[in-house]
């Protein structure tokens, strides 16, 4: 449990550090052009202000999580990286498909969390459920993402990391045995462009 929380904290730290860099650059740019182009400067400062709000929101999500050394650094995965993740599982013998409905929300913390939830659910399906097939479904609704993974594996309880990530978004996790195997359902409360 502690190790997963520490990993999440490290990932979120990297995302927040990037957002702070973008915000600082925006404020600097606004200051430089303030006298020459006041309207453009106002727009740049408004964007930096919004970026600051996002950083504060992300920092609030990090509360209670600690940073540790020894965790790999670098670009964090995004939703655009899901096909590569699924290809990796396919190469390992899991026949996995992805279905997606609705208009995708974005934002580095949301995208990283969704990616990691899918990754952990599939890892558990293979390691503990001995699954050979799986379906990942993302349903983007107004203010909510419904994510489900259904596989042909055995029931399992290793969902702690999934719960931790769902909690970042005031979400919930449910799992159950189904006639064809096992299903994990995750609901995340989202805001567009977060």
C-alpha positions in Angstrom: 0.0 0.0 0.0 2.7 2.5 1.0 4.8 1.7 -2.0 1.9 2.4 -4.4 1.0 5.6 -2.7 4.7 6.7 -2.9 4.8 5.9 -6.6 1.6 7.9 -7.2 3.0 10.9 -5.3 6.2 10.8 -7.4 4.2 10.8 -10.6 2.0 13.6 -9.5 5.0 15.6 -8.3 6.4 15.5 -11.9 3.1 16.6 -13.4 2.7 19.5 -10.9 6.3 20.6 -11.5 5.7 20.7 -15.2 2.4 22.7 -14.7 4.3 25.2 -12.4 7.0 25.7 -15.1 4.3 26.5 -17.7 2.6 28.9 -15.3 5.9 30.7 -14.5 6.7 31.1 -18.2 3.2 32.5 -18.9 3.6 35.1 -16.1 7.0 36.1 -17.4 5.7 36.4 -21.0 2.8 38.6 -19.8 5.2 40.9 -17.9 7.5 41.3 -21.0 4.7 42.2 -23.4 2.6 44.2 -20.9 3.6 47.7 -22.3 3.6 46.8 -26.0 0.5 44.7 -26.2 -1.7 45.0 -23.0 -4.6 42.9 -24.4 -2.3 40.0 -25.2 -0.6 40.4 -21.9 -4.0 40.2 -20.1 -4.8 37.0 -22.0 -1.4 35.5 -21.2 -1.9 36.3 -17.5 -5.4 34.9 -17.5 -4.0 31.6 -18.9 -1.3 31.6 -16.3 -3.9 32.2 -13.6 -6.0 29.2 -14.8 -2.8 27.1 -14.9 -2.2 28.1 -11.3 -5.7 26.9 -10.3 -5.0 23.6 -11.9 -1.7 23.3 -10.1 -3.4 24.0 -6.8 -6.0 21.4 -7.5 -3.4 18.8 -8.4 -1.5 19.7 -5.2 -4.6 19.1 -3.1 -4.9 15.7 -4.7 -1.4 14.9 -3.6 -2.0 15.6 0.1 -1.0 12.7 2.2 1.2 11.2 -0.4 5.0 11.3 0.0 7.8 11.5 -2.5 10.7 9.0 -2.5 13.9 8.5 -4.4 14.5 5.5 -6.6 11.3 5.9 -8.7 12.0 6.3 -12.4 11.6 9.8 -13.8 10.7 11.0 -17.3 7.6 11.7 -19.3 4.5 10.2 -17.7 2.1 8.1 -19.8 -1.0 9.8 -21.3 -4.2 8.4 -22.8 -2.5 8.5 -26.3 -0.1 5.8 -24.9 -2.9 3.3 -24.2 -2.6 1.5 -27.5 1.1 0.8 -26.9 0.3 -0.5 -23.4 -2.4 -2.8 -24.9 0.0 -4.0 -27.6 2.4 -5.0 -24.9 -0.2 -7.2 -23.3 -1.2 -8.6 -26.6 2.4 -9.5 -27.3 2.4 -11.3 -23.9 -0.6 -13.4 -24.9 -3.6 -11.4 -23.6 -6.2 -10.8 -26.3 -7.3 -7.3 -25.2 -9.6 -4.8 -26.9 -10.4 -1.1 -26.2 -13.7 0.5 -26.6 -14.2 4.2 -26.0 -17.4 6.3 -26.1 -18.0 10.0 -25.6 -15.7 13.1 -25.7 -12.4 12.4 -24.0 -11.4 14.8 -21.2 -7.8 15.6 -20.8 -5.3 16.8 -18.2 -2.1 15.2 -17.2 -3.2 13.9 -13.8 -6.4 12.4 -15.2 -4.7 10.8 -18.2 -1.9 9.4 -16.0 -4.4 8.0 -13.5 -6.6 6.4 -16.2 -3.5 4.9 -17.8 -2.2 3.4 -14.5 -5.7 2.1 -13.6 -5.9 0.2 -16.9 -2.3 -1.0 -16.5 -2.8 -2.3 -13.0 -6.1 -3.9 -13.8 -4.6 -5.8 -16.8 -1.5 -6.8 -14.8 -3.7 -8.3 -12.1 -5.9 -10.0 -14.7 -2.8 -11.8 -16.1 -0.9 -12.4 -12.9 -3.7 -13.3 -10.5 -6.7 -14.0 -12.7 -4.8 -16.0 -15.3 -6.8 -14.3 -18.0 -6.4 -14.8 -21.7 -8.9 -12.2 -22.9 -10.0 -8.7 -21.7 -12.0 -5.8 -22.8 -11.2 -2.2 -21.6 -14.1 0.3 -21.9 -13.9 4.0 -21.3 -17.2 5.9 -21.3 -16.8 9.7 -21.1 -20.0 11.2 -19.7 -20.7 14.7 -18.4 -18.4 15.1 -15.4 -17.8 11.4 -15.0 -15.5 8.8 -16.6 -16.8 5.2 -16.3 -13.9 2.8 -16.9 -14.4 -1.0 -16.9 -12.2 -3.9 -17.5 -13.9 -7.3 -18.1 -11.7 -10.4 -18.5 -12.1 -14.2 -18.5 -10.0 -14.7 -15.4 -10.5 -15.8 -11.8 -11.8 -13.5 -9.0 -9.2 -11.4 -7.2 -8.8 -8.7 -4.6 -5.6 -6.9 -5.5 -7.2 -3.5 -6.2 -5.4 -1.2 -3.7 -3.6 0.9 -6.3 -6.8 1.3 -8.3 -8.6 2.5 -5.2 -5.8 5.0 -4.5 -6.0 6.5 -8.0 -9.8 6.6 -8.0 -9.7 8.5 -4.6 -7.7 11.3 -6.3 -10.9 12.0 -8.3 -13.5 11.4 -5.6 -14.3 8.1 -7.5 -15.2 4.6 -6.6 -14.2 1.1 -7.5 -16.3 -2.0 -7.7 -15.3 -5.5 -8.7 -17.3 -8.7 -9.1 -17.2 -12.2 -10.6 -19.3 -12.4 -13.7 -20.5 -15.4 -15.8 -17.6 -15.0 -18.2 -14.9 -14.2 -15.6 -14.2 -11.0 -13.6 -15.0 -7.3 -13.9 -13.5 -4.1 -12.4 -15.6 -0.9 -12.7 -14.1 2.5 -11.8 -15.9 5.8 -11.7 -13.9 9.1 -11.7 -15.4 12.5 -11.2 -13.9 14.8 -13.8 -13.9 18.3 -15.0 -13.3 19.1 -18.7 -9.8 20.2 -19.6 -8.4 19.0 -16.2 
